Amino acid sequence: MRPTRVVVTGAGGQVGRDLVDMLAGTVVPGQDTGFQPDARPVGRDEFTVVALTHQDLDVRDRDQVAATIASRAPDVVVHLAAYTAVDRAERDVATCLAVNADGTGHLSDACAAAGAHLIAVSTDYVFDGQSTRAYVETDAPHPRSVYGISKWLGERRCRPSDTVVRTSWVMGVRGRSVVHVIAQRARAGQPVRFVDDQRGTVTVAADLARALVTLIRERPGGLWHVANAGSLTWYELARFVGGWFGLDDGFATAITTAELEPPPLAPRPTRSDLDTGRWQARWAGLPPWTEGVDRLLGAWTAVTP
Ligand SMILES: NC(=O)c1ccc[n+]([C@@H]2O[C@H](COP(=O)([O-])OP(=O)(O)OC[C@H]3O[C@@H](n4cnc5c(N)ncnc54)[C@H](OP(=O)(O)O)[C@@H]3O)[C@@H](O)[C@H]2O)c1
């Protein structure tokens, strides 16, 4: 059988790098080698991958997107390119909308024209946090930030036959996320203050890449929530990381969002934890966040002097 042809946009980002390496059969730092949601390890020569970084393709350019997808003739496109600076987006509305809303529309149109399946990645920030339970796919979005609005508009530019994955609090060994900030402070023995009134679900990039491999194979269409198991607050993450480095509870102090100084530009949902029940009814759920962050920290400390 010929390899599945996959195009990845945003290939230079934290999820993109892990996914491209995984599809190419290269070891991804921090991956769980024994885990694959559909229980089929990535086969040798199962995929050929075209990795498109921001330099290779600007998703705001409709014609460039159409020409690139047509010429590469992929079976599947995994669309990871995004404007992800949540606070900056509040003052850079036009760019954020152009990348996340229009860009996703360009990819959906180009895939439809080329006969490729689109997998687009979205966010928990489409929700406002007013729920009394974790969010399921059928809950109505009500984004509070420019970033959240732009991603929701991007979802709406997708066709029903496209697959849309909502994920949250993504952390990759090779990225730059909250966990890296906490780990650097922990290593230096400097205490941290983190909010205890924003609840969500962590998603380790290597684990998300495993889920994306399953979706590339299965191409189910529709909306799917994907995250590591269990929910937590940012303060609970800081405490976990401190404990990982052998520090006591004094390392992390819990504060409220109202106490943040300066206040963040973008409002965040007080809870945006994703219910992944739909995924788990079909495939194995991603490992617990504690296990994922443990792997991430092990791999990060090994490569970070
Ligand atoms: N990070 C999170 O916590 C989180 C949470 C929920 C959902 N997500 C979603 O998950 C997906 C992957 O996120 P990530 O964490 O891998 O983000 P990331 O590390 O910020 O990567 C995004 C990539 O998109 C590129 N990009 C930005 N503007 C572009 C444009 N106009 N055309 C083409 N590429 C462009 C960026 O390149 P430059 O850096 O060169 O601009 C970057 O390499 C995104 O859809 C994101 O919205 C992320």
The ligand as an ORCA input file, in Angstrom:
! r2SCAN-3c Opt
* xyz 0 1
  N      -0.670     26.322     22.805
  C      -1.822     26.076     23.422
  O      -1.905     26.118     24.657
  C      -3.045     25.707     22.628
  C      -4.248     25.448     23.320
  C      -5.379     25.098     22.597
  C      -5.311     25.000     21.208
  N      -4.127     25.274     20.579
  C      -4.116     25.184     19.124
  O      -3.247     24.127     18.761
  C      -2.658     24.413     17.488
  C      -1.139     24.248     17.589
  O      -0.670     25.138     18.598
  P       0.855     25.220     19.051
  O       0.848     25.195     20.535
  O       1.684     24.253     18.293
  O       1.148     26.715     18.583
  P       2.544     27.407     18.226
  O       3.666     26.703     18.870
  O       2.331     28.858     18.487
  O       2.637     27.150     16.656
  C       1.824     27.841     15.732
  C       2.616     27.988     14.459
  O       1.820     28.688     13.509
  C       2.689     29.567     12.814
  N       1.963     30.677     12.202
  C       1.536     31.826     12.773
  N       0.945     32.611     11.854
  C       0.981     31.931     10.676
  C       0.540     32.224      9.366
  N      -0.067     33.386      9.058
  N       0.728     31.280      8.397
  C       1.355     30.126      8.683
  N       1.830     29.806      9.899
  C       1.632     30.707     10.897
  C       3.677     30.044     13.846
  O       4.842     30.511     13.211
  P       5.619     31.808     13.833
  O       5.946     31.444     15.247
  O       6.798     31.927     12.937
  O       4.663     32.947     13.728
  C       3.927     28.760     14.639
  O       4.999     28.011     14.117
  C      -3.124     25.829     17.118
  O      -4.244     25.724     16.287
  C      -3.552     26.419     18.447
  O      -4.530     27.431     18.291
  C      -2.997     25.608     21.252
*
